[in-house]
Amino acid sequence: MAVYVNANKAYILTLVTRELNKNLDGSLVIGNMEPTLLSGLPGVSLTLNNVELKDKRWNIHKHTLLQAKDIKINVNSLALFRGTVEINKIDIADASAYLYTDSTGYTNTSVFKKNKKATTAPDESTSSSTEIRKVMLQRLKLVVNNEKGNKLFQFAVDELSAKVDYPSKGWKADVDLDVLVNSLAFNTKRGSFIKNQRLKGPFNINFNADSSVIQVAENKLKIGDNDFVIGASFNTSKEPTTFSINIRADKIAWRNAAALLAPNIKKRLDQFNLKNPIDVKCAIVGNMGPGGDPLINVVADVKDNVLTTPGGTVDSCSFRGMYTNNFFEGRGLTDENSAIKLFGFKGAYEQIPFSIDTAFINNFKAPVATGVVKSKFDISKLNAIVGEDLLNFNGGQADLNLTYSADLVDLMLRKPYFTGYVNIKNADVNYKPRNLRFKNTGISLKFTGPDLFINDLRLQSGKSILLMEGSIRNFLNLYYTAPEKIVLNWEIKSPQLHLGEFLGFLNARPNVTQVKNKSKGTFGRDLNNVFNSSKVNLNLKVDKIYYKKFLATDATAQLYVSESGIQIRDTRVKHANGSINVTGNLYQTGDATRFAINAVVANANVKSLFYGFDNFGLQAIRHDNISGNLFSKVKLNGRISNRGILLPSSLNGLITFNLKNGALLNFQPLIDVGKFAFPLRDLNNITFGDLGGALDVRGEKVNIRPMKINSSVLNLDVAGIYAMNKGTNITMDVPLRNPKKDEGSSKQEKMENRMRGIVLHLVAVDGEDGKIKVKLNRNRDKN
């Protein structure tokens, strides 16, 4: 046999080449052939060197179908003597195969489909039925590049061994494979599955000639470091070939599973994580022809796990999750038609239990999340989410049921649409930036799409009780995108309001410390930003308002609250048997609150008014020194301390007034003057029919514009400076003529007679004891 092979090497090479070229539409070139007799006994083994297989269009695309340094072929020696070749085994080493399909659909594998017009009748004397019994591949680089179908498969086969049997119809193969998958891209625009992962294990493959279906039985394999069970089928009777691949993994880590998927899916899944391994099933169905992605369905069962998301961590998490790129049948296998479905989702976010019966995230190009979330929990559990420097809750219960739909931007909710409710009962709340405490609080939040309605809100702070109804239009959209545009419309009623319990609003709102643990999400930061940036339209009705000695009734107010301060649009109260109407602004600063107000006082009892406003900071005249009905207009700006105390030095403005039926009672400075000037007159009770004037307020000094005072006891002209601290200098011209002499005279006659006779020129100045002293104005002529 050795003599024969060596003597006929050229002839045998021709036979082998002819056999291998049979039915080829291209060229097969074998550089050399050497027999290796002993390794192939009882047959003949031939080593083919430098083998190249090219299709007829190689000069155009330049992709060689097969290049091999060494191909060992075991042939039937008896058939060889008959002039035919039967190949029992092929062993290929150090080879590369490139299966190429261009954009028109032409493929270099057409080399195996000889043109029928060139086919001649078979020569039975030289033809044979070639059956390959064994295949061994080592160090093979395999590329399947389908430009028309946007598919790219690249494999580095370290070793492949196959044993092939030929039943009556088709064939069977037992394959052991060790391969590195460089690319498994069913759509190159989406990227590769199991990229750079090693696939290792056995395959049992069966081909049925009648159905032209290749069936890969389920078997245990390794992909990377993970164990899988994989099965598949390929239908070659169809053009193009269709396939179905089923993959199952028990107890695989979330990140390991995500690493096997295409980048368009992986980059989304990588933003989540599950602490414990999960069970996963995946089905991939498609074809090798042109088109988009294959159909992909993934199912994962999660039980009592820890889920990490961009919005926070969910403990005790259980659900069945599904991914598909065919959410709506017939709309294509695309990102736009991809979805994640969650069924029976249960978990706890910062110890707050919740459940979602069914949730969807669909359209991966512009993701939308939908579902129904339910929860009941102790309200104190919100402390960990909101942040201890913003709100602190004690006691009370929360109950929520919300149906939601929202866009997902970087897997965070945007443009949400909620319907449902959140009810809170019997909660104690401390709003720390303002140091406001409310007890026995209840609230009902009703979501109707993007709008929020706040019903049955009851706040109790000390003795104050507030009953509130509110609404925010387009709340959910603005909450995430533009909190500064949020406007809360409040309708507030109260039987009694103690302003001293709300002095926290006079403080500048401090910066709130952010939640330190980023894993707790952004809820607290977002909520703080909303509180800090949003605006409030407030309509207030209060039966009684208390502040120190001040008491007002039947109060109504229209306020606009923003980050910069409070706009008092219209505030009306009844006080001192009269009414007060106020408009203006409050501006918060670090150590005080600036105000600019316009006020109108109508028919107020001046004694009660002075008492309620703590004598306006005046020391010389107090509420028990004055009586009558006051009409006044005030235009004033200044500051109020964080403790609610008026800062006289900051005042600036104009006060005009008219006092009807007034009286000056026990006013000591005039009593002191009267002891020597008017000893026979009652200066303890000086009445005024009508007293009007104007005061310019400049800090702690009040400029009294020239004013004529006509009273029951005396007449006087007054002008000068009244100082709340030091610097009082008020000139007074007091005629000694008794006004009673003019009783019965006309108004004109009284005006002509009021300054006749002797006139005392007095001046009121600061005394050494801090009290105002009245003395003769000896410098009048000089002034």
Secondary structure, DSSP 8 states (H G I E B T S, - for coil): -HHHHHHTHHHHHHHHHHHHHTT-SEEEEEEEEEE-HHHHTTSEEEEEEEEEEEETTHHHH---SEEEEEEEEEE-HHHHHTT---EEEEEEEEEEEEEEE-TTS-BGGGGGS--GGG-----TTT-------EEEEEEEEEEEEETTTTEEEEEEEEEEEEEEE--SSSEEEEEEEEEEEEEEESBTTTB-SSTTEEEEEEEEEEEETTTTEEEEEEEEEEETTEEEEEEEEEETTSSS-EEEEEEEEEEE-HHHHHTTS-HHHHHHHTT-EESS-EEEEEEEEEESSSSS--EEEEEEEEEEEEEEETTEEEEEEEEEEEEES-SSTTS-SSSTT-EEEEEEEEEEETTEEEEEEEEEEE-SSS-EEEEEEEEEEEGGGGHHHH-TTTEEEES-EEEEEEEEEEEEETTEEEEEEEEEEEEEEEEEEEEGGGTEEEEEEEEEEEEEETEEEEEEEEEEETTEEEEEEEEETTHHHHHHH-GGG-EEEEEEEES-EEGGGGGGGGS--------S-GGG-SHHHHHHHHHHH-EEEEEEEEEEEEETTEEEEEEEEEEEEETTEEEEEEEEEEETTEEEEEEEEEEE-SSEEEEEEEEEEEEEEHHHHHHHTGGGG-SSS-GGGEEEEEEEEEEEEEEEETTS-EEEEEEEEEEEEEEEEEEEES-HHHHHHHHHH-TTS-TTEEEEEEEEEEEEEETTEEEEEEEEEEBSS-EEEEEEEEESSS--EEEEEEE-S-GGGGTT--HHHHHHHTT-S-EEEEEEEE-TTSSEEEEE-TTTTT-
